């Protein structure tokens, strides 16, 4: 799934972060496009996430999960991730939790921030997890997997509350509307499905 480049933007701080498979990370100011700094992670970057206060950048890789200060890129801490490469990261809305996933295992992990204590594991998928999304109210986590299913979980409890099925290929990306009512999922065949999150029904294919 990794293309060698991962991008994430910080709107409030006007920063664009790019992580590379070569373990390099670059930060630019927006909209000027001025390079702020370049630094190295321990391993190639597969995923990036930013805390809601735009103060911490988090990187997932073939090594540990790492944290850096924004906008300086100063290393803060790192904690041991799973034995498989982390390719999906998302921070909870309160900024106190981090959700991670790997395309190489069916588990989803929840960590505390910034210390990195493992808070729990979500089990239910039968293959690796490629994508994560959280509703605007922070109460529901959606996960998309190579098992072609989308699973819904409560946060912070991690209870299973639903399964959305209808894709015929590995799900690779998820997005939730700003009102939290709709979920868009894309798979490796190029199909994009639109779901009603409240009724948990497929509305159509784009």
N, C-alpha and C positions, 0 to 999 in steps of 0.2 A: 504493500500500500504506500510506502514512503517514496516520495518523488525527489528527495534530496533537499527540499526547501519547505520550511514551515513559517507562516506569517501570522502575526497577531497585532492588532492595533489598540492603543489606549486613547480613547477619544477625549477623556477629560484632561489628560496630560499631554495630548497631541504628540504621541510617540508611536512609531511603528517599530516592532521588533521582528527580526528575521532569524530563524535558527536553521542551520545547515547540517547535512549529514556528515560533514567534516568536523563537527563539534564546535564550529564557530558561530557566534551570535553577534548581530549588529543592531544598533539602535539609531533611528533617525528621528529628527523633529518633523512635525507636520504642521502646515502644508509646505514648509520651505524645502524639505528633503535634505537637510543638513545632517551629515553623519555625526552622531554624538559620541559614540564609542564602539569599540570592537573588543570582544573578549572570548575566552574559550570555556566550553563545558567539559565535563569529564569524558563524554562520549557523544556520538552523533545524535542530533536533536530530531526526535520524531513528533513532538507535540509541545505546544506552549500555551500557557494560561496566565491571566493577570488578575490580581485581587481587585475587588470592587473599588477600593480606595486608590487604585492605580499606583501603589507604592512597591509592590513586589511582583516580579516576573518569575514564573515557575516553568521549568523545562523537564520534559520526560524523554528518556533516551534508552540506550542499551545498558546504561549504568544506573547510578542512583538518581532519584528525583532531586533536582537542584533548585535553589532559590537565590535570586539576585535582587538588589535594590534598584529602584527606578527613580530618576533617569540615569544614574551613574553606572549601573551594571556591576556594582560592587557585590562580591560573593557574600551571602548571608549564612546559609547553612545547606546541608544536604542530608537526605535520609534514604535508607536502603529501600529500593523499590522491589517489585517482584523479580523472580529470576528471568522473566520474559521481558522483552522491550516494551516500554510504555509508549503507546501510539495515540492515546486519547486522554485529555485532561480537561477538567472543568472545575471552577471554584464555586462553592455554594454561595447563595446570595448574601448571606451574612458575613462572608469572608473568613469564617472560622473552619471551614472544611474544604477538602480537596478530593475529588473523585477521579480515579485513574482506571484505565483499561488497556488491554493488550489484544492484538489480533491473534496472538498465539495461545491464549487461554480463555475459558469461558467465565472467569471470575471478574467481578468489579470490586475495587477496593476503595474504602473511604478513610481519609487521613485527617488528622487535626492540623491546623495551621496556626503558627509557623513551626511548631515543634516536630510535626511529622509522626505523631503516634498513630498506629493503626487502630481505627475505631470499629471497623467491621468489614465483612465481605458479603457481597450479594451474589447468590447462586441461583441459577435458573436457565441461563443460556446453555446450549449444547456445543457451542463453538466460540471462537474468538470474537471479541467485541471491538468494533471499528469506530463507533461514534457515540457521543454523549450529548445530551441537551437537558437544561433545567428550565422549568416554567418561571415566568417573571416573579411569581409570588414565592419561589424557592421551595415549594412543597412537593413537587413531582419531578423525578428524574426519568428521562427516557434513554434507553440504550439500544443501539442497533448492532446487529451481529452478522457474522458469516453464516449463522444458522437460518438467515433470511427472516428473522422475527425481530419485532420491536417489543421490548418489555418496559413496563411502567412500574416505578417504585415510589414509595413515600420517602420524604426526607424530613427529619434526619433518621427516622426509624429504620428505613430500608425494607419496609414490607412490600410484598408483591401485590399489585392492584390491577394488573391487566396485561394482555398480550395482543399485539396487533400483527396480523398475518395477512399476506397478500403479495409479497415480493417473491420473485423467482430467482433472484441472484443475491449475492452478498450485499448487505446494506453498508454503505460507506460514508454517508453523511446525514445529519439531522439538523433541523432548525424549527424553533417554536415561535409563533407569532407573538407580537408585543402584548396582546391581550390574553395570551395563554390558552386560546380556544382551539388553535389549529397547529398541527404538526406536519412538517414536510420532510419526506424521507427519499433519499436517492440511492439507487443501487448500482452495481458495477455494470449492469446491462444498459444503463442510461435511462432507466425508468424512474420517474419522480411521482410519488404518490402523495396525495393530500388527505390527511386524516382529521376528523373531528375528535379532539381530545376528550371533550366532555361526554359525548355519546360513544366514543371509541369505535367509530365506523369509518369506512373508507368513503371519501366524498368523490374522488375521481383521480385520474391519472393525467399528468401534465405532459 
